[in-house]
């Protein structure tokens, strides 16, 4: 995933360099500082994120915002209309995401949550926590980061069955390091936030699965 992201960013910089070089040589006269050029700082990263993140809701929202601001800067649509339609558009996108989310993953998370309560609850409010499992059995967890940060390291943990990690990142961040011998499945509800999956697991079907049930509101969850 990181490799793909680097390739996409590399292509962006190569194209930009070629355009600047051609302009310098007088071969082309492409104005890279057109009206609304600054919106590219929203459009380009959100477009690249569409190819990297499994949950694309946040990327789609930011892409639409960037495109709308670009059109407004070009005086194709009115800024006032954008501000009036922004909130309902975001709500509609989130609604469709919740409706068409992977129901199989959602149902499995519900079953596991009903079967057993999480082993531990970790909460960082205006603070940080660093939790490391060192050859200990992991039986699920509740992780909440509110204006704070939590690091949950499970790389040396013992996983004997499928487990759920319920995560809330509200104006905060959560880093979860998982063992390479487990599968990872994600259910994410992002509101100006998201889940970044950078895990490198062997993906064997017979392995146990860690289900990530994440809510991110102006916050982020990183899986590594």
N, C-alpha and C positions, 0 to 999 in steps of 0.2 A: 504494500500500500504506500509506504514511504517512497519507494522507487518510482511508482506511478506519479506521485505528487511532484517529485523532483523533475521528472520528464516534462510534465505539463508546464511547470514554472520555467523550465529551460526553454521550451518552445516559445513562451511569451517573451522572454528576454531576447532570444535570437531574432524574432520578428521585429521587436522594437529596435534592436541594434541595426538590422538591415535597413529599416525605414529611415533611421537617422543618417546612416551612411549614404543612402541614395539621395536624400535631401541635400546633404553636404556636397556631394559631387554634382548637384544640379540635374540629376537624371529624373528625379520626381520632385513634386512640391506638395507633399502630404502634410497638412497641418495637424500635428499631434496635440496641439493645445487649442482644440476646437471648443465651442461652447459646451460646457458640461463635461470636459475631459476628466475632471476630478471624480466623476461617478464611476470611472473605471476601477478605482480603488475599492469599490463595493462589488461591481459586476464581475471582474476577473477572479478575485478569490472565491466568491460564492459559486461561480461556474466550475472552478477547479474542484471545490468541495463536493459538487454533485457526482464527480467520478470517484471520490475517495470515501465518503461517509455512507454507511449502510442506511442510516436514517437521513433522508434528504429534506425534511420539512424546513429546518432552519435555513438551509442553503437556498431553497426555493423562495422563502420569504424575503431573504436579503437580495436575491437576484431580482425579484419583482420590484423591490424598493429602488434598487439601483437603476433598473430600466425606466421606472416611472420618473425618477429624478432627472435622468438623461433626456427623456422626452419633454419634460417641463423646461429644462435648460434650453432645449432647442425650440421652445415655444410651440410645440406640437399639441401639448395639453396644458391645462392650467394648474398651477401649484395648489390653488385652493381646492380643486377637485381631488387632487392626490391626497391631501390631508383628510378630506372627508371620507374617502374610500379606503384609506390605509387600514384602519382598525377592522371594518367588516371583512375586508379581503383576507387579513391575517386569521380572523376567526373562522372563516369558511375553509381555509387551507388546513388549519388545525383540526377542524371538524371532520373533513374528509380523511385526514391521516388517521384519526382515531377509529373511524368506521372501517377503513380498509386495512388496518394494521394486521400483521400476521396473527390470526386467531389461534393457530396451533400453539404458538409460543405463549400467548396470553393465557390459554386454558391450562397449559402445563404449569405456569407460574401460580395460577390460582390453586391448583391441586397441591403443589408443594407448600404453599403458604398455609393451606388448611391442615395439611398433614402434621406440620411441626412448626413451632415458633422459632424465630431466628435465635441462634446461639448467643449473639451479643448485639448490643446497640451502641453505635458510636456516633457522637454528635460534637461538631465543632462550630460554636457560635462566637464570631469575632475572635477566633483562636485557631489552633491547628492541632491535629493528632497524627501520630505516626504509629500504626499498628503492624507488627510483624509476627507472623505465625512461623515458628521454628520447630518443625517436626511435630506440630500439634494438629489434631483433627479439626477440620473446619466444618461447621454445621449451619452455615448461613449467617447472614448479618443484616442489620438495619444501619445504614450509613447516611447521616445528614450533615451537610455543610451549609451553614447559613452565615454569609459574610465571613467565611473561614475556609479552611482546607483540611482534607483528610487524605492520608496515604495509607492504603490497605495492601500489605505485601503478603501474598499467598503462595509465592513461588516455592517455599519449602514446607507448605502445609500438606496434610494428609486428607485426601478426598475419597470417601468410601461410598458416596451416593450422589445423586443429582442434588444441587443446592441452589438457593435463590439469594441474591443480594439486592435488597430494596434500597435504592439510592435516591436521595433528594439533594440537588445542588441549587441553592437559591442565592444568587449573588456570591457564589463560592465555587470551589473546585474539588473534585474527588479523583485521585489517582488509584487505580486498582491494578496490581500486578498479579497475573494468574499463572499457574504452572503450565508447562508446555504439554502435559499429558491429559489435558481436559479440553472439552469442546466449550465454546462460548456462544450463547444466543442472547439477543438483545431485544427488549421491548422499551422504546423510548418515547417520552412525551416532551418534546422540546418547545419552549417558548422563549425565543431570543437566546437560545443556548443549544446544547447538543451533546451527543456521545461520539467520541473518536475511538475507533477500534484499531489498535496497533498491535494486536496480539499475534504471536507466532506459535500456534499450536499445531500438533501433527494431524489433527482432524480425523482421527480414527473413530468409526461409528461405535465401537465397543467401549470407548472412554466415557467417563461420567461427564455431565454437562453442568456448567455454571450459568444460570439464567440471571441476566442483569435486567432488573425492572427499574428504569430510571426516569425521574422527572427533573428536568433542568430548566430553571427560570432565571435568565440572565446569568447562567452559570454553565459549567462544563464538567463532563465525566470522561476521563481518559482511561482506556483499557490498554494495558501493556503486557 
